[in-house]
Amino acid sequence: MRLPAELIPVRARTYRTPSRASRPAIPIGKQVEIKAPLGLPPVPFPEDNPPTAETIRLGRKLFFDPLLSADGKISCSSCHNPKTAFTDPKVISLGIGDKVGTRNSMTLLNAAYHMTQFWDGRAQRFEDQASGPVLNHLEMDHSLVGVERRLTANKEYGRMFAEAFGPGPITWEMVAKSLSSYERTLLSGNSPFDRYQYGGDKKAISAAAIRGLTLFMDNTLDGPNCVSCHRIEENFATFTESRFHNTGVAWQPETKTYSDDGHFTVSTLPKDKGAFKVVTLRNVAITAPYMHNGSIKTLEESVDFYFKGGRPNPLLSGVVPHPGVPNIPKAQQAAARADIVEFLKALTGTMPDEPGVNR
């Protein structure tokens, strides 16, 4: 399937397996359709990894299996828990041996539409991203060859990999592709907003949420300008985009430095210091805390942060609202912020069905 134009990555990356095995990791099962719920576009996937029932089923098992971690205690679901909208309510997740990570675990819901993965955008596809947590010494602290060996020694996995990719040695590329196919099924749409905006139900959201939507869509220089980064299209809304933005969250005014360089570590462009990926706002009311470091605890605090114009710093993004949002009279500021919060609450959608294949 061809990616929708608005979802084509800025730059391409070729996935290479670390395994010495020459066996191609091509799914052999019949391709299945991952149906997008109301409000979301078709699910993009790479040509070399079409979703199949077998790879999705295998990916789901791997996602919840602590076998991927060195000590056999941490799984992908440890930091992306389906009970908490596939995120972690902790400010920073704990990895192997209760080691504290460096960034907040963002939700995996609708991450299939993200044009890059990780807060700093260092991976293009899910397939590229999968090895990061496994190799990170603060997370799973394992090796890819070690994972291959563990899976090879497991008879059930041997059968499942053969069903998904054919007989032969298990490679990390197969693991990454299976995890990715499962994660692409983690979709959440059909929210009250979707039923209002795309389903024709004009009673699906409250009057306050409708006012909040109007403010959200005000992209004038002196308006809230939310939609500039959190996109709403004619037929769908991903509430994200491809650019990286500096809102000042990482700026340390006392030392005039950034506590986290963000996308700069990938691009090496000075303008990208302190800039991070735009995370989808879908389900934002149930995925606190917010920002790359989990420093903002509530939705109300997050809206207040933007109404104040973010945190001033030399590289502040030009799309951050002007301090005080001049378009809104001071007497109406509190009501406007409350209305935007009500709109954001209307973005909570239905959760994905298990085991992951939406037929």
N, C-alpha and C positions, 0 to 999 in steps of 0.2 A: 504493500500500500504506500502511496506517495504521501509525505507529510504535508499537512495544510501549510500554505505559504507563511502564515504568521507563526508557525512552530518550527520552521527550518532553523537549525542552529547557526550561530554566527560563523563558526569554523568547524570543520569536520575532524573526526579522530578515528583512526582505524584501531579496532580492538585486536590485541595479540595475546594469545594464551601463553602463560609461563611454562606450561608443560612441554617436555621434549617430544611427546607423542605427536605423530603427524596426522592422526585421525581427525577429520573435519568434524566440527561440532554443529551439525546441521539437523534440526528437528525432523524426525521421520513420520510423525503422526499427522493426522488430518488437521489442517488449520481450522481454528474456531474463531468465531466473531466475539470480540469483547464489546458488548453493547454499551454505549455511553448513555447515561441517564439524561433526563431533560436538563437543558442548560449547558451541556458540554459538547464539544466537537468530537468527530471520530478520533479514536485512540491511535496515535502514531506509534509505529514500531519499525525497526530496521529490517531491511530485506533479508538479512542473513539470520533473523530470529523471529519468524512468524509465530504467533501464539498457537499452541496446540494443547489439547486437554492433558496430554502426558507431561509436557514441560511445566504447565501451570500447576498440576497436581504435585509434581516433584519439587517445584519451587516453593510451594506452600509448606511442604514437609521440611525442607531445608531452612526456611524462614523461621520456623519455631524450634529448630533443633540446636541445642547448645554444643553439639558436636563440632561446630565451626570454630569455637573458641579453644584456646590452648588448654584451659583447665576444665572444659566441658560444662561450664556453668552459665555462659552468656550466649544468648541467641540474638538474632536480629530483632525479635519481638521484645527483648528486654528493654530496648530504647524506643521501640515503635510498637507500643502495646495496643491491640485492637480495642481493649476496654477503655482506652483514653484517646480514641480517634487516631490510632497509630502514631502517637507521639509519646512523650514522657513528661509528666507534670513537674518533674524536678527541674530546677534552673539549669543544671548541668548533669547529664547522665553519668552513672557509675559503670565502669568497665570491669575487667578482670581484676580480682583482688581488691575490689572497691576503689580502684583508682579513679580519680576525678578527671573527666575529659576537659576539653577547652571551649566547646560551644554547645549551645542548646540543640536538642534533637528536634528537628522540624517534623511535622506530620508527613507521612507518605501518601496520604489521601490526595489524589489528583496530581501526584508528582510526575505522572506519566506525561503531563503537559509542560513540565519545566524544561526549558531549553538547555539548561546545564544543571548539574547536580553538585551538592555541597554548598555551603554558604558562600564560599569564595569562587565557585564555578569551575573547580579544577577538573571535573569530569563532564563529558558531554552526555553520555547515555547511562542508563542503569547498568548496562554491561560493563562500562568503565568504572562505575562507582563501587561495584560489589566488593572489590578487593580491599578498598580503603579501610573499612572497619575491621576486617580480618587481620590486616597487617599492622594496624595501629597498636602500639604497645600500651596505650591507655584504654583500649577497647577490647578486642578479642585476642590480640598479641599472639597470633598464630602465623604459620607459613602456608602458602598456597599448595606447595607440595605435600605438606603435612595433612592438609584437608583432603587432598586427593587420596593419600594413603589410608586415612581413616574410612573414607567412603568406600574405597576398594575392598576393605576388610569386612564391610557390612553387606551381608547377603541380600537384605531387602533393598538396599540402595543399588546393588549390582543389578537386580531385576528391574528396578524403576528406571535407571539410566539406560539400560538396554531397550526398554520399551520406548523411551523418549528419543534416543539417539542411535539406536542399533547396538549390536554386540561390539565389545572392544574395551580398551582401557578408559577409565573415567578421568577426565581432564578438568582443570579449573574453568576453562571456557564454557564447558557444559553446565557447571555449577552457576556461573555468572548469568548465563542465558536463561536458565530455569528460574532463578531468583527474579530476574528482570521480568519474565513473562508473568509470574505471579503478581509482582508489584504493579504491573500495568493494569491489573484487574481491580486495584484498590481505588475505586471511583466513588465519588459522593456528589450527587446533584439532586435534582428534584426538590430543591429547597423551597420555602415559601417565596423567596425572590424569584426563582425560576418559574414557579407556577404563575406568578404575577407578570413577569416580563415576557416569558416565552410560552406560557400555557393559556394565556387569556383570562386568568382568574383575577380580576381586579380587587377581589376581597381577600386575597391570599396573605397580604401584609397589612399592617396597621397604617393609619394616617400618619403617625409619627415616622414610621419606616419609609413611607413614600416621600415625606419631606426630607428625610435623610438621604434617600436616593437622589433627589434633585440636587442637594448640596454636594453629594459625592461626585456627581457628573459635572459640576461647575469647574471647568478647567481654565478659567481666566486667571490672569496673573495674581489677582488679589483674592481668588476663591480658594476653597479647600484643595482643589486639584488632585484629589485621590485617584481619579480615573486615568490620570496621565501614566501611572505605573501599574495600577490594578485594573486591567482592561476589561471593558464590557463591549462586546461586539453586537451586531444586529441579530445574529442567530444563536450566539452562545457567549459565555463569559468565563474566561480562565482566571481572571483577577490577578494576572501576573504579566510579565513581559521579559524581554531578553537583556535589557540593560542592567547595570549594577549602579547602586546609588549610595552616596555618603549622606547619611542623615545626622551624623555627629554622635551616634551612640558610642563609638569607640574612641572619641576624642577626649584627651585628658588635659583640661585647661591649665592645670598646675604645672605640668611638665611640657606642655605644647607638643605632645606626641600622641600616637594612636596605640591603644592597648592591643589592637588586632589590626593588622594591615589589610585584611580582607582580600579583595580581588587583585590587589597589587602583587601578591605572592604568585599569581598566575600570569598576569599580563606584564608585569615589571614596569608598567607605566606609572609615573609619579601621580598622575591625576586619579588613579584608582585606589590610592591609600584610603583605608577606612570605608571602602565601598563594598556593599554586599548584595547578594541576589534578592530579587523581589519575590517574596514568598506569597503564594495564593492566599487570599482572604477567605476562601471557602472554609466553613467550620471554625472560623477564627474565635467565635465565642466559647468554644470548648477545647481550645488548644493552647491555653496560657501555660507558661509565661511567654513573653514575646521578645523579639529581636535576637540577634545571633548569640548574645550572651545571657538571654533570659532575664534581663535587667528590669523589664517593665512587666508588672505582675497582673494588671487588669486591663480590660478593654477601654475603660474610661481613662485610665492613665495614658494609654497609647494614643487615644484621640487628643487628649490634652497636649501630649508631647508634640504632635504635629501642628496643633493650633498655635503653639508657641514658636513654631518655625524650626523645630528640631533643636540641635545643639550647635551654636555657631562655631565654625572652624574654617581654616583657609580653603578647604576643598568641598565645602557643603554643596550638595547637588542643587542645580538650578530649578529642579521641579519641586523641591520642598516648599510648602506653603509659606508665604510671607508671614512674619510674626504678627499674631493677632488676627489674621485672615481679614484684611480690611473691608472686603465685600460685605461682611456681616456686622451690623451695628453692635456696639458693645452691650447694649441692653438685651440683645438677642443671642449673645454668644453661648450662654449656658444652655439655652433651649436648643440651639443648633448642634452643640456637641452631643446632647442627649438624643437628638433625632438621628444623628449619624450612628451612634451606638445601637439604636433600635434597628436601623437598617442592617448593620453588621450582624446582629443576632439573627436576622432573617436569612442569612447565608448558610445556616446550619442545615445540611442535607441528609438524605438517607445514607445509611452505612452500607458498604458492599456485602453481598451475599457470600457465604461460605459454601463450598471450599474455594471459591474464587472465580469460577467460570460462570458468567452471566449468560445463560442460554436464551 
